[in-house]
Amino acid sequence: MMRWVAVSVLTVCGAFGITAAAQGGIEGPFDEHALARVGADTFAVGQGRTVEIRSWASPSRVVQSLRGAEAFVVSLAVSPNGRFVAAGDKDGHLIVWEIASGQLVFKKYAHRFSVWSVAFSPDGTLLASGAFDGTVRLWDTATWIEVGLFIEPRLVDAENKDRAHMGWVRCVTFSPDSRTLATSGCDGYVRIWDVDSLRLRRDPIQAGINVYFVTFSPDGQFLGCVNNPGEIRLYRTDTWEEAVRLRAERVSGGRASSLYVMAFSPDGKRIFCGGFSNRLEVWDVGSRAMVSEHAGHSDSIWGLIVFPDGARVVTTSRDNTIQLWTIGN
């Protein structure tokens, strides 16, 4: 049974005047990875084999339930026009619903193992999926036919002919112009792909021990990633050279804390991130400083979305709860 948990948390960083209030938490169990923004006030979250649409205004109430997944949903993405929500499940299925009608429009056994990341292209024409088996596939959203498979030539051998990464693909993300796909994995690399040719734009980037998440800045000038050992790295997209590396001294359970998820603010001036420390962190890109951090979860944060106003944030965690945050100036 789900329960609304009132939380009263106010964090202030005097140097920057940053405040954050935790609106409260909703006990699930919710999957720690499966979270996506739907509209200006709504978001989707995975709960078992069901995708739930909830609103910021009344997060404890389910606005809509989408069913049809074969196994637990572990990844979510919403199309740019808000029409479709795509999900990946633990058995390797890719599922797509039309949000307005709740109709299941596509379901396919797409990968051999869990589909840990899905992403729509900003122009809405493509859907990418990445999985535990190291594969990354591309789908046409008009027909839902597979139109691409990204292959890293250096990983091809007699048994593995279709891998983009050596092992677990953790994240797939499109550039704002939809022409580039960035992928990351537990092999510690970020790979940059040309969407039209399906080929690598440059040599793989060694970006940590495990690279859990990648995302482009809103203006497309930077690609950001977070990793084990807990760094935020920004790469210039004109040269693909590292421009910024940010790291805080975090220790949890006697070891340095990994970062698992990040998001840029809509204006690109802030980075929100979370991970093994269980805290939501806010970084200022210009000053390269962490301006505040906020407690609310009792376990690591794996899902994070930012609403268009840049102030409202939703997180999911291994503690199986949703937390809602208001970040002030």
C-alpha positions in Angstrom: 0.0 0.0 0.0 1.4 3.4 -1.0 1.6 6.1 1.7 2.3 9.8 1.5 5.1 10.6 3.9 5.4 14.2 5.0 8.9 15.4 5.1 10.0 18.8 6.3 13.5 19.5 5.0 15.0 22.9 4.4 18.5 23.3 3.2 20.3 26.6 2.8 23.7 27.4 1.3 24.5 30.9 2.5 27.3 31.6 -0.1 24.9 31.2 -3.0 21.5 31.6 -1.3 20.3 28.3 -2.5 17.3 26.8 -0.7 15.5 23.5 -1.2 12.4 22.2 0.4 11.5 18.5 0.2 7.8 18.5 -0.5 7.5 14.9 0.7 7.9 11.3 -0.3 5.7 8.6 -1.7 6.4 5.1 -0.6 6.1 2.6 -3.5 7.7 0.3 -4.2 8.8 2.3 -7.3 11.7 1.2 -9.5 14.8 3.3 -8.8 15.6 3.9 -12.5 12.2 4.3 -14.2 11.3 7.9 -14.1 10.4 10.4 -16.9 8.8 13.8 -17.3 5.5 13.8 -19.2 4.3 17.4 -19.2 4.7 20.7 -17.4 3.2 19.2 -14.2 3.2 15.4 -14.7 5.7 12.6 -14.7 5.8 8.8 -15.3 7.2 6.3 -12.9 7.6 2.5 -13.0 5.9 0.3 -10.4 6.4 -3.3 -11.1 4.9 -4.1 -14.5 2.9 -0.9 -14.5 3.8 2.6 -15.6 2.0 5.2 -13.5 1.3 8.8 -14.6 1.3 11.2 -11.6 1.1 15.0 -11.1 3.2 17.4 -9.1 0.1 18.9 -7.7 -1.2 15.6 -6.3 1.6 13.1 -6.5 0.0 10.5 -4.2 -2.8 10.1 -6.7 -2.4 8.0 -9.9 -3.7 9.9 -12.9 -3.3 7.0 -15.3 -2.0 3.4 -15.2 -0.4 1.8 -18.3 -0.2 -2.0 -18.3 1.2 -4.6 -20.7 4.9 -4.9 -19.7 6.1 -8.5 -19.5 8.4 -7.9 -16.6 9.4 -5.1 -14.1 9.8 -1.8 -15.9 13.3 -0.4 -15.4 13.5 2.5 -17.9 11.2 5.2 -19.3 11.1 7.9 -21.9 8.4 10.3 -23.2 8.3 11.5 -26.7 8.9 15.3 -27.3 5.3 15.9 -28.2 4.1 14.1 -25.1 2.1 11.5 -27.1 4.0 8.3 -26.3 5.8 6.8 -23.3 8.3 4.1 -24.0 9.5 1.5 -21.4 12.2 -1.1 -21.2 11.7 -4.1 -18.9 13.9 -6.6 -17.2 13.2 -9.4 -19.7 14.4 -7.4 -22.7 11.1 -6.1 -24.0 10.5 -2.6 -25.4 7.0 -1.3 -24.9 5.3 1.9 -26.1 1.9 3.3 -25.1 -0.1 6.3 -26.4 -0.6 8.4 -23.3 -3.9 10.0 -24.1 -5.7 6.8 -24.9 -3.7 4.5 -22.7 -3.4 2.1 -25.7 -0.5 -0.2 -26.1 0.9 0.5 -29.5 4.1 -1.5 -29.6 5.7 -4.4 -27.7 8.7 -6.4 -28.8 11.3 -8.7 -27.4 14.1 -6.3 -28.4 17.2 -7.3 -26.4 18.4 -10.5 -24.8 18.4 -9.0 -21.3 17.2 -6.0 -19.3 16.6 -2.7 -21.3 18.2 -0.2 -18.9 17.8 2.9 -21.0 15.4 4.3 -23.6 15.4 7.8 -25.3 13.4 9.6 -28.0 15.2 11.8 -30.4 14.3 15.5 -29.9 12.7 15.6 -33.4 10.5 12.7 -32.3 11.3 10.4 -35.3 13.5 7.8 -33.5 13.7 5.8 -30.3 16.9 4.4 -29.0 17.2 1.5 -26.5 20.3 0.1 -24.7 20.5 -3.1 -22.7 22.4 -5.3 -20.3 23.6 -7.4 -23.3 25.7 -4.5 -24.5 23.5 -3.7 -27.5 22.0 -0.4 -28.6 19.2 -0.4 -31.2 17.3 2.3 -33.1 13.6 2.3 -33.8 11.4 4.4 -36.2 8.6 6.0 -34.3 6.2 6.1 -37.3 6.4 2.3 -37.9 8.1 1.0 -34.7 10.4 -1.0 -37.0 14.1 -1.4 -36.0 16.2 0.8 -38.3 19.6 0.6 -36.7 22.1 -1.3 -34.7 25.2 0.4 -33.3 28.3 -1.8 -33.4 31.7 -1.1 -31.9 34.1 -2.8 -34.4 36.7 -3.4 -31.7 34.3 -5.5 -29.7 33.2 -7.9 -32.5 34.2 -11.5 -32.1 32.9 -14.9 -33.0 30.3 -14.9 -30.2 29.5 -11.2 -30.0 28.7 -9.4 -33.3 26.4 -6.7 -32.3 27.7 -5.0 -29.2 28.0 -1.2 -28.7 29.7 -1.7 -25.2 31.5 -4.5 -23.4 28.7 -5.5 -21.1 26.0 -3.4 -19.5 24.7 -0.3 -21.4 23.6 2.2 -18.7 22.4 5.2 -20.7 21.5 6.3 -24.2 20.8 10.0 -25.1 20.3 12.1 -28.2 21.9 15.5 -29.0 19.4 18.4 -29.3 19.7 18.3 -33.1 18.9 14.5 -33.1 22.0 13.8 -35.2 24.2 12.3 -32.5 23.6 9.5 -30.0 25.8 9.2 -26.9 25.9 6.0 -25.0 27.6 4.9 -21.7 28.3 1.7 -20.0 29.8 -0.3 -17.2 32.9 -0.8 -19.3 33.8 2.8 -18.3 33.4 4.3 -21.8 31.2 7.0 -23.4 30.7 6.4 -27.1 29.6 9.0 -29.6 27.6 7.8 -32.6 26.5 9.4 -35.9 22.8 8.6 -36.1 22.6 8.5 -39.9 25.6 6.3 -40.5 25.4 4.3 -37.2 29.2 4.8 -36.9 31.4 6.2 -34.2 32.2 9.9 -34.6 35.4 9.5 -32.6 37.3 7.0 -30.5 35.6 5.9 -27.3 36.1 8.2 -24.3 37.4 6.6 -21.1 35.2 8.5 -18.6 35.4 6.5 -15.3 35.2 3.0 -14.0 31.5 2.8 -14.6 29.7 5.6 -16.5 26.1 5.5 -15.3 24.5 8.4 -17.1 25.1 10.8 -20.0 23.1 13.8 -21.2 23.6 16.8 -23.4 23.3 20.4 -22.2 20.2 22.2 -23.5 22.2 24.2 -26.0 24.1 21.1 -27.2 27.5 22.6 -26.5 28.4 20.0 -23.8 27.9 16.4 -23.1 27.8 15.6 -19.4 28.3 12.3 -17.6 28.5 10.9 -14.1 30.5 8.0 -12.9 32.2 5.8 -10.4 34.2 7.4 -8.6 31.6 10.1 -8.3 32.7 12.7 -10.9 30.7 15.0 -13.1 32.5 15.4 -16.4 31.6 17.8 -19.2 32.9 17.4 -22.8 32.8 20.0 -25.5 30.7 18.7 -28.4 32.8 20.5 -31.1 36.0 18.7 -30.1 34.8 16.0 -27.7 37.6 17.1 -25.4 37.0 17.2 -21.6 36.3 20.8 -20.5 35.1 20.4 -16.8 35.6 17.8 -14.1 33.7 18.3 -10.8 34.0 16.1 -7.7 33.0 16.5 -4.1 34.4 14.6 -1.2 31.7 12.1 -0.5 32.1 9.1 1.7 29.3 6.7 2.5 29.8 3.3 4.1 33.5 3.9 4.3 34.0 4.3 0.5 33.8 7.1 -2.0 30.3 7.7 -3.4 29.4 7.1 -7.1 27.1 9.4 -8.9 24.3 7.6 -10.8 22.2 10.3 -12.5 22.3 13.9 -13.6 20.2 16.6 -15.3 20.9 20.1 -16.5 18.6 22.9 -15.6 16.6 24.2 -18.6 18.9 27.2 -18.9 22.0 25.0 -18.6 23.4 26.9 -15.7 22.9 24.3 -13.0 23.5 20.5 -12.8 21.4 18.4 -10.5 22.7 15.0 -9.6 22.4 12.1 -7.2 23.9 8.8 -6.3 25.4 6.6 -3.6 25.4 9.4 -1.0 21.6 9.4 -1.0 21.6 13.2 -1.5 20.4 15.5 -4.2 23.2 17.8 -5.2 23.0 21.1 -7.0 26.1 22.4 -8.9 26.7 25.8 -10.5 28.3 25.3 -14.0 29.9 28.8 -14.1 31.6 28.7 -10.8 32.2 24.9 -10.9 31.0 24.6 -7.3 28.5 22.5 -5.6 26.1 25.1 -4.2 23.9 22.9 -2.1 23.0 19.3 -1.2 19.8 18.0 0.2 18.9 14.9 2.3 15.6 13.1 1.9 16.2 9.6 0.6 17.5 6.7 2.8 19.3 4.9 -0.1 21.0 5.8 -3.4 19.3 8.0 -6.0 19.0 6.6 -9.5 16.3 8.6 -11.2 16.0 12.4 -11.5 13.9 14.8 -13.6 13.7 18.6 -13.7 10.5 20.4 -14.7 10.7 23.3 -17.2 10.6 26.0 -14.5 14.0 24.7 -13.3 12.9 24.8 -9.7 10.9 21.5 -9.3 12.8 18.3 -9.2 11.6 14.7 -8.8 13.9 11.8 -7.7 13.6 8.1 -7.4 15.8 5.9 -5.2 16.7 2.4 -4.2 14.7 3.1 -1.1 11.6 2.6 -3.4 10.2 6.1 -2.8 9.6 9.2 -4.9 10.8 12.5 -3.5 9.6 15.9 -4.7 11.9 19.0 -4.3 11.5 22.7 -4.8 14.9 24.3 -5.5 15.0 28.1 -4.9 17.5 30.8 -5.7 
